[in-house]
Amino acid sequence: MKAASLLILAALFLSACNTFEGIGRDIQKGGEAIERAADKASK
């Protein structure tokens, strides 16, 4: 029972890491788009 619980917790932890990584990439892409728009506006 303990092994199964640890396996489930490990799977949840790893999936959470992938989720946060995806959110980080989305935020980064949004920031890059804002930066490009600001560059165009300043020219």
PDB file as gemmi writes it, atoms N, CA and C in Angstrom:
CRYST1    1.000    1.000    1.000  90.00  90.00  90.00 P 1                      
ATOM      1  N   MET A   1       0.830  -1.200   0.000  1.00  0.00           N  
ATOM      2  CA  MET A   1       0.000   0.000   0.000  1.00  0.00           C  
ATOM      3  C   MET A   1       0.871   1.259   0.000  1.00  0.00           C  
ATOM      4  N   LYS A   2       1.952   1.254   0.781  1.00  0.00           N  
ATOM      5  CA  LYS A   2       2.834   2.425   0.822  1.00  0.00           C  
ATOM      6  C   LYS A   2       3.494   2.651  -0.530  1.00  0.00           C  
ATOM      7  N   ALA A   3       3.897   1.563  -1.184  1.00  0.00           N  
ATOM      8  CA  ALA A   3       4.560   1.696  -2.480  1.00  0.00           C  
ATOM      9  C   ALA A   3       3.609   2.298  -3.510  1.00  0.00           C  
ATOM     10  N   ALA A   4       2.368   1.868  -3.488  1.00  0.00           N  
ATOM     11  CA  ALA A   4       1.386   2.405  -4.433  1.00  0.00           C  
ATOM     12  C   ALA A   4       1.137   3.886  -4.158  1.00  0.00           C  
ATOM     13  N   SER A   5       1.059   4.244  -2.893  1.00  0.00           N  
ATOM     14  CA  SER A   5       0.849   5.648  -2.535  1.00  0.00           C  
ATOM     15  C   SER A   5       2.020   6.508  -2.989  1.00  0.00           C  
ATOM     16  N   LEU A   6       3.230   6.014  -2.786  1.00  0.00           N  
ATOM     17  CA  LEU A   6       4.411   6.764  -3.218  1.00  0.00           C  
ATOM     18  C   LEU A   6       4.450   6.903  -4.732  1.00  0.00           C  
ATOM     19  N   LEU A   7       4.058   5.860  -5.430  1.00  0.00           N  
ATOM     20  CA  LEU A   7       4.043   5.902  -6.887  1.00  0.00           C  
ATOM     21  C   LEU A   7       3.031   6.933  -7.388  1.00  0.00           C  
ATOM     22  N   ILE A   8       1.870   6.960  -6.774  1.00  0.00           N  
ATOM     23  CA  ILE A   8       0.843   7.936  -7.155  1.00  0.00           C  
ATOM     24  C   ILE A   8       1.317   9.359  -6.857  1.00  0.00           C  
ATOM     25  N   LEU A   9       1.918   9.560  -5.697  1.00  0.00           N  
ATOM     26  CA  LEU A   9       2.426  10.894  -5.352  1.00  0.00           C  
ATOM     27  C   LEU A   9       3.519  11.341  -6.316  1.00  0.00           C  
ATOM     28  N   ALA A  10       4.403  10.413  -6.687  1.00  0.00           N  
ATOM     29  CA  ALA A  10       5.471  10.742  -7.627  1.00  0.00           C  
ATOM     30  C   ALA A  10       4.887  11.133  -8.985  1.00  0.00           C  
ATOM     31  N   ALA A  11       3.875  10.413  -9.435  1.00  0.00           N  
ATOM     32  CA  ALA A  11       3.244  10.727 -10.719  1.00  0.00           C  
ATOM     33  C   ALA A  11       2.574  12.098 -10.671  1.00  0.00           C  
ATOM     34  N   LEU A  12       1.892  12.395  -9.580  1.00  0.00           N  
ATOM     35  CA  LEU A  12       1.249  13.708  -9.440  1.00  0.00           C  
ATOM     36  C   LEU A  12       2.279  14.826  -9.410  1.00  0.00           C  
ATOM     37  N   PHE A  13       3.379  14.604  -8.704  1.00  0.00           N  
ATOM     38  CA  PHE A  13       4.434  15.617  -8.616  1.00  0.00           C  
ATOM     39  C   PHE A  13       5.030  15.897  -9.989  1.00  0.00           C  
ATOM     40  N   LEU A  14       5.302  14.834 -10.740  1.00  0.00           N  
ATOM     41  CA  LEU A  14       5.902  15.014 -12.061  1.00  0.00           C  
ATOM     42  C   LEU A  14       4.939  15.703 -13.021  1.00  0.00           C  
ATOM     43  N   SER A  15       3.671  15.378 -12.946  1.00  0.00           N  
ATOM     44  CA  SER A  15       2.713  16.045 -13.828  1.00  0.00           C  
ATOM     45  C   SER A  15       2.562  17.512 -13.443  1.00  0.00           C  
ATOM     46  N   ALA A  16       2.643  17.813 -12.160  1.00  0.00           N  
ATOM     47  CA  ALA A  16       2.574  19.207 -11.716  1.00  0.00           C  
ATOM     48  C   ALA A  16       3.774  19.988 -12.233  1.00  0.00           C  
ATOM     49  N   CYS A  17       4.942  19.376 -12.243  1.00  0.00           N  
ATOM     50  CA  CYS A  17       6.139  20.055 -12.762  1.00  0.00           C  
ATOM     51  C   CYS A  17       5.949  20.402 -14.230  1.00  0.00           C  
ATOM     52  N   ASN A  18       5.405  19.469 -15.004  1.00  0.00           N  
ATOM     53  CA  ASN A  18       5.176  19.744 -16.422  1.00  0.00           C  
ATOM     54  C   ASN A  18       4.158  20.858 -16.604  1.00  0.00           C  
ATOM     55  N   THR A  19       3.161  20.899 -15.758  1.00  0.00           N  
ATOM     56  CA  THR A  19       2.150  21.948 -15.845  1.00  0.00           C  
ATOM     57  C   THR A  19       2.771  23.313 -15.575  1.00  0.00           C  
ATOM     58  N   PHE A  20       3.586  23.415 -14.531  1.00  0.00           N  
ATOM     59  CA  PHE A  20       4.228  24.693 -14.214  1.00  0.00           C  
ATOM     60  C   PHE A  20       5.204  25.097 -15.307  1.00  0.00           C  
ATOM     61  N   GLU A  21       5.872  24.120 -15.912  1.00  0.00           N  
ATOM     62  CA  GLU A  21       6.791  24.431 -17.003  1.00  0.00           C  
ATOM     63  C   GLU A  21       6.015  25.016 -18.184  1.00  0.00           C  
ATOM     64  N   GLY A  22       4.869  24.441 -18.478  1.00  0.00           N  
ATOM     65  CA  GLY A  22       4.034  24.948 -19.570  1.00  0.00           C  
ATOM     66  C   GLY A  22       3.533  26.351 -19.300  1.00  0.00           C  
ATOM     67  N   ILE A  23       3.134  26.604 -18.071  1.00  0.00           N  
ATOM     68  CA  ILE A  23       2.669  27.944 -17.696  1.00  0.00           C  
ATOM     69  C   ILE A  23       3.809  28.945 -17.855  1.00  0.00           C  
ATOM     70  N   GLY A  24       5.004  28.549 -17.453  1.00  0.00           N  
ATOM     71  CA  GLY A  24       6.169  29.425 -17.583  1.00  0.00           C  
ATOM     72  C   GLY A  24       6.450  29.774 -19.033  1.00  0.00           C  
ATOM     73  N   ARG A  25       6.334  28.783 -19.910  1.00  0.00           N  
ATOM     74  CA  ARG A  25       6.555  29.050 -21.335  1.00  0.00           C  
ATOM     75  C   ARG A  25       5.490  29.990 -21.889  1.00  0.00           C  
ATOM     76  N   ASP A  26       4.235  29.789 -21.477  1.00  0.00           N  
ATOM     77  CA  ASP A  26       3.155  30.663 -21.945  1.00  0.00           C  
ATOM     78  C   ASP A  26       3.390  32.101 -21.506  1.00  0.00           C  
ATOM     79  N   ILE A  27       3.800  32.292 -20.268  1.00  0.00           N  
ATOM     80  CA  ILE A  27       4.070  33.639 -19.752  1.00  0.00           C  
ATOM     81  C   ILE A  27       5.234  34.263 -20.507  1.00  0.00           C  
ATOM     82  N   GLN A  28       6.257  33.464 -20.783  1.00  0.00           N  
ATOM     83  CA  GLN A  28       7.417  33.969 -21.507  1.00  0.00           C  
ATOM     84  C   GLN A  28       7.019  34.404 -22.919  1.00  0.00           C  
ATOM     85  N   LYS A  29       6.216  33.597 -23.600  1.00  0.00           N  
ATOM     86  CA  LYS A  29       5.774  33.953 -24.956  1.00  0.00           C  
ATOM     87  C   LYS A  29       4.930  35.231 -24.929  1.00  0.00           C  
ATOM     88  N   GLY A  30       4.099  35.377 -23.908  1.00  0.00           N  
ATOM     89  CA  GLY A  30       3.303  36.592 -23.772  1.00  0.00           C  
ATOM     90  C   GLY A  30       4.182  37.813 -23.583  1.00  0.00           C  
ATOM     91  N   GLY A  31       5.212  37.680 -22.772  1.00  0.00           N  
ATOM     92  CA  GLY A  31       6.152  38.779 -22.555  1.00  0.00           C  
ATOM     93  C   GLY A  31       6.896  39.147 -23.822  1.00  0.00           C  
ATOM     94  N   GLU A  32       7.266  38.145 -24.604  1.00  0.00           N  
ATOM     95  CA  GLU A  32       7.960  38.414 -25.863  1.00  0.00           C  
ATOM     96  C   GLU A  32       7.046  39.150 -26.842  1.00  0.00           C  
ATOM     97  N   ALA A  33       5.775  38.781 -26.869  1.00  0.00           N  
ATOM     98  CA  ALA A  33       4.822  39.461 -27.755  1.00  0.00           C  
ATOM     99  C   ALA A  33       4.652  40.919 -27.344  1.00  0.00           C  
ATOM    100  N   ILE A  34       4.585  41.175 -26.055  1.00  0.00           N  
ATOM    101  CA  ILE A  34       4.466  42.553 -25.560  1.00  0.00           C  
ATOM    102  C   ILE A  34       5.714  43.345 -25.921  1.00  0.00           C  
ATOM    103  N   GLU A  35       6.864  42.718 -25.786  1.00  0.00           N  
ATOM    104  CA  GLU A  35       8.123  43.390 -26.119  1.00  0.00           C  
ATOM    105  C   GLU A  35       8.174  43.746 -27.607  1.00  0.00           C  
ATOM    106  N   ARG A  36       7.745  42.824 -28.467  1.00  0.00           N  
ATOM    107  CA  ARG A  36       7.730  43.109 -29.908  1.00  0.00           C  
ATOM    108  C   ARG A  36       6.774  44.262 -30.224  1.00  0.00           C  
ATOM    109  N   ALA A  37       5.616  44.261 -29.585  1.00  0.00           N  
ATOM    110  CA  ALA A  37       4.646  45.335 -29.817  1.00  0.00           C  
ATOM    111  C   ALA A  37       5.209  46.677 -29.362  1.00  0.00           C  
ATOM    112  N   ALA A  38       5.904  46.685 -28.245  1.00  0.00           N  
ATOM    113  CA  ALA A  38       6.501  47.927 -27.747  1.00  0.00           C  
ATOM    114  C   ALA A  38       7.598  48.408 -28.686  1.00  0.00           C  
ATOM    115  N   ASP A  39       8.381  47.485 -29.226  1.00  0.00           N  
ATOM    116  CA  ASP A  39       9.428  47.863 -30.176  1.00  0.00           C  
ATOM    117  C   ASP A  39       8.825  48.484 -31.435  1.00  0.00           C  
ATOM    118  N   LYS A  40       7.744  47.889 -31.937  1.00  0.00           N  
ATOM    119  CA  LYS A  40       7.088  48.433 -33.132  1.00  0.00           C  
ATOM    120  C   LYS A  40       6.517  49.822 -32.856  1.00  0.00           C  
ATOM    121  N   ALA A  41       5.950  50.017 -31.683  1.00  0.00           N  
ATOM    122  CA  ALA A  41       5.337  51.299 -31.339  1.00  0.00           C  
ATOM    123  C   ALA A  41       6.381  52.397 -31.181  1.00  0.00           C  
ATOM    124  N   SER A  42       7.579  52.041 -30.770  1.00  0.00           N  
ATOM    125  CA  SER A  42       8.607  53.054 -30.529  1.00  0.00           C  
ATOM    126  C   SER A  42       9.351  53.445 -31.799  1.00  0.00           C  
ATOM    127  N   LYS A  43       9.106  52.756 -32.894  1.00  0.00           N  
ATOM    128  CA  LYS A  43       9.822  53.079 -34.145  1.00  0.00           C  
ATOM    129  C   LYS A  43       9.106  54.112 -34.952  1.00  0.00           C  
TER     130      LYS A  43                                                      
END                                                                             
